[in-house]
C-alpha cells in the first residue's frame, strides 16, 4: 500500500516537458482515520521546503487565520539569495543530471524532467518495512559508551543524536548483511545548507538548499566491533558535519561531486539517510490531532534509512528501514534497541 502511493501520485503527472512539484493523495479508511500521501519532486524542493508547505497547510486548516499567518511559514522564492562565486554551479548540476540519466537509463531523454529511478523497482510483496524507536536514554548510552573510551580525543567529536543514531544503525545493518573483512562499506548523508552558506540563506527559502560532503568508505572489519566501530563511524560523520559548516562550500562543490563519480562502493551500495528529525512532521496538526505515523516510502529502492523525530517528541529518533526478508528484519531488531512492531497501516500517515 505504501509503495502504491508514490507510484500513483507522482509518475502520471511527470513527462519529459512538465513535472508536478507536489502531488497529494488523501485516503479515508472508515474506523481508522486519514492517510495523507505526499510525493514531492526533489529536483525542485528539499525536505525543509516540503515541511514548510505541510505546516502552512495544517495551520490554515486548523486556524483559518491568514492575517496572523506565521512569518516563518511564508515562503521566499528568491533564488538569487544563493550566491555562486565560481559561476559554474548551474552547469555543474546540469552536467551531473545528464550523466546520471545516461548511466541509469541510457535510452532516456537527458533533458527530461522525469524522476531518475534509483535502484530496481521492487514489488511490495518482496520486502518488509519496520520502524525502530531509539529513545533519548538509548542515545545517551551510546554517547556515554564513546566518552568512556579514554584513548580518543572527545573534544573533536560532534556526538549529536543524528551522529550517534546513524553510526549505530550502520553497524547493525552491516552485521545483519554478514559483511566482514576488507569488504567496503560506503555511506553519505545530505544536510540543510541554509545556515551554512555565505551569506546565509533565509530559513523560509522555498527550493533546494541541501548538500553533502564527500562520501566515506570504511572496511567492514573496522566497524563491526561495538565500541571501536561506533567511534570510527562517529568520527567520520562528525567530520563531515564540520566540513559542511566550513566557509567555501560552493567552491569545494565540484571536488565533492567528482568524489562521488570516482567512488567504487561495496556490495551494499551507498548507505544514505532520508528525512531528518529536524523537520518535525510529528508536530503537524490539521485540527484533528497529531499524526500517528510518518513514513518515507522512497527508502525501499535504495540502501537507506529514514529518520524522523520520535512520535512522542521526547528527544528520541525513529529509524525506518526496509529489509528483503522478515529474518533480516528480526536480526536487525535483535541488534537495535527497543524495536517496534512492523507498521502496515495506521491513523494519519504522511508518506514521502
N, C-alpha and C positions, 0 to 999 in steps of 0.2 A: 504493500500500500504506500509506504513512504517513497519508494523509488518512483512510483507512478505519478506522484505529484510533479516531480521535476520534469518527467518525460512529457506529461500532458500540458503543463503550464508554459514552458519556455520554448520548446522547439517549434511548435506550429507558428509562433509569432516571430520567427527569425528566418530571413532569407539572405541572399548574397548582398542585397542592397538596403534592406531595412531590418531593424532589430528593436525589440521591446527592451526598455531599460528595466522595468519591473513587471512581473505578471503575478496575478493573485488567483487563488482558488480557495473558496471557503466551503467547507463541508459540515453540514449539521447531522449529528448522529443522535437520534431520539434516545433519551435516557442517559446520555453521556455528556454532550456539550458540542462545542465547535472546534474544528481543526482548521487553522488558517495556514495555508501553504503559500510561501513567497519564494519566487525564483527571481534572481537578480543577475544582470549581465555584468560580470566582473571587469569587463573592458571599459565600463562606463563609471562604475561606482564601487567603493570599498565597503567594508563592514561598518565603519563609523557612519558613513552616509546612509546606509540601509537602516541602521539602528535609529538614526535621527528621523528618517521617514516614518518608521513604525511608531516611534514615540510621539511624533506630531499627530499622526492619525489617531492614536489612542487618546491623546489629550483632547482633541476636538470631539471625539466620540463621547468621552466621559463628561467634559465640562461645557462644550459648545460655547466657548467664550473667546472668540477671535481677537477681541480688543485687548485682552490681557494675555495674549499668547506669549509664552516664554521666549525671550530673545535668543537663548542658546539653541532653540529649535527652528529658528528662521534660517533657511539655507542660503549660503552665499555661492553664486555661480560664477564668480570672478576667477577664471583660470589663470589670469595674469599674476596672481599672488605667488605662484610657483616660479621662482627665478632660475634661469639656466645660464650660468656664466660661461659654459662651454659652447653653447649654441648648437649642440649635437644631440640633445636629449630626444627630440621628436624623431629624428632619423634612426637613432639607436633602438627605440622601441618598435618602429615600423620594420626595421631590418630583423629584429628578433621575432616579430609576429610572422613575417613571411617565411623565415627559416623554420620556425616551429610548425607552421602549416605544411610546408613541403616535407618535413620529416615525418609528421604524424599522419598526413593524408596527402600523398603526392598528387592525387587526381583532383584535389580541391582547388578552387579559385583562391589564389594567395591574397586577393583583396576582399575576400568575402567577410561579412560581419557575423557569420555563423560561429557558434561556440566551438572551440577546439575540444576534441574528445581525448581526455587524459585517461589512459587505461582502457581495458577491454570492457565492453558492455556486459553487465552481469545480470542474470535472471534472479529475481527476488527470492526464488526457492533455493538458491545456491549459497546463501550466506546467512549468518546470524548477526544480529545487532544488539548491543547492550550498552548500558550506561553505568559507570562506576563513580562513586562519590568519595572524593578524598577530603575528609573533614579538616578543619583548621588544626586540630590537635595532631592529626596524622602528618600534616605538612610541617608542623613544629618539630615532630620527632625526626623527620628527615633532615631538617636544619640542624638539630642537636647532634645527629649522627655525624654530620660533616664537621661540626665545630668541635667534636670530641677528639678528632684526629689531630695530634699535636704537631706533626711534621709538615704541615701545609700552612701557607700564608692566607689566613681567612680574610685579611683586610682587603684583598683584591677580588674577593668573590661577591657577586651580587646574588645573594641567596633569597630571591623573591619567590613567591608562591608559584609563579609561572615556571621559573627555572627549575625548582625542585620537582614540581609535578611532571614536567616534560622529561627531565632526566630519569625519574622513577619509571615513567611509562615506557620509555625507550628500552630500559633494562629488562622490564617484564616482557616486552614484545620480542626482543632478541632471544631471550631464554625460551619462550614459547615456540619460536620458529626453529629452535635447536641449532642456532649458529654458534660456532666456536672457532678457535684457532685464529688464523690470519684473514678470515673472511671479512670483507669490508662492510661497514655499516655507515651509511651517509644520511645526514639529516640537515634540515634547514627550517626556518620559520620567517614569516613576514610580520612586520610591525608598523604601527601608525607613525608616520613621519611628520605630522603637523607641527609638533613642538620641537622637532629635531632639525628641521631645515633652517637655513639662514637666508633671509629673515624667516621667522616662524610663520606658518600658515594658520589662518583663523580656525578655531575649533569647529565652527559651523560650515566649513568649506564642504561643498557637495561635489564629489567626484572621486577620483582615485588618488590617494596620497599615502600609499604603503610601499614598503621596500624591504629588502633583506640584505644580510651580509653574505659573504662568501659561504658556500656550503662547507660543512665539516665532515670529514671522513675519519673514522677510527677503526681499529680491529676488534672483532668480537671478543677475543680473549682478554682485552684490556678493560672491558666494561661489564662482563658478566659477574665479576666479584662484587659483593654487596657494597661495602664501604668505598673501596678504591674506584669501582666503576661509577658510583654516584658522584664522587669527587671529580673524576675526569670529565664526565659529561657536564656537571655544573660549571666547571671552569670554562669549557668551550662555549656553552650557552651564555654564561656571564660575559665573556669577552666579546661575543657577537653583539650583545645588547649594548655594551660600552661603545663598540665601534660604530653602531648605528647613531649614537649620540655625538660623535665627533664632527667637527666642522669639516666642510668639504665633501659631504656625502655625494652630491651631484657630480663633482669632479671625479670621484672614485667609481662612479656607477658603471662606466664602460668596462673597467677591470673586473668589477664584481660580476657583470653579465657574462663576460668571457670565461670566468672561472666555472660557470655552470655548463657552458658548452664543452669544456675540456674534461668535465667530470666523468669518471667511469664508476658509476655506483655499483654496489654489490647486489646480491640476489633479492634483496628487499626493495630495490629501487631507492627512491628518496623518501625518507620519513618526514612528513610535514605536519603542520598544525592548522586546522581550520577553526575559525571563530576566535573569540577572546573573552576572558572573564570580565574585561572592562566594558564590554558592550551592554551588559546589564539588561538582557532581554527578560529576565525573570521579574523585573520591576515594572514591566509594561502592564497597564490596566486600562482596558477599554470601557470599564464601567460595570463589568460583571465579575471582577476579581482578577487576580494574577494568574498567569499561565501555569498549568500543572507540569508541562514538559516542553522542553526546547530540544529540537533535533536538527542536525545538519546532515542532509541526505547525500551530499556530494562525496563524503569520505568512503563510500562503497566502491569507488572507481580508482582509488589510489591508496598508497600506504600512508594513511594519515590518521591522526586523532582529531577529534573536535574538543574544544574547551569552552565551557561557559561557567559562570558563577554557580555555586550550589543553589538549588531551588529554595532552600530555607534562608539564603542570603546571610549566612553566618560566617563567611570568610573562607569557605572551602571551595573546591573546584570540581565540576563534573567532567569526566572524561567519557567521550563517546567513541566507540570503535566498532569495526565490522570484521568478523573472522570468517574463514571459509567453512568451519565446522563447529558444532557445539563442543566437541572435545577440545579444540583450540581455545574456545571461549572459556571453558571450565578451567583449563590450565592457566590462562591469564588471571582468572578470578582467584586461583589459589596463591598467586604471587602478589596480587594487588591487595589493597586494603578496603574493607567494607564494600564488597561487591553488591550491587543492587540487582534485582530481578530484571530480566530482559523486558524491555518496553515494546509491546506490539502496537498498542493504540490507547491513548488516554485523553482526558479532557483538555482541550485547547492546546494544541501543539503548533509551534512555529517551526517551519521547515525551510532550510536554505540549501 
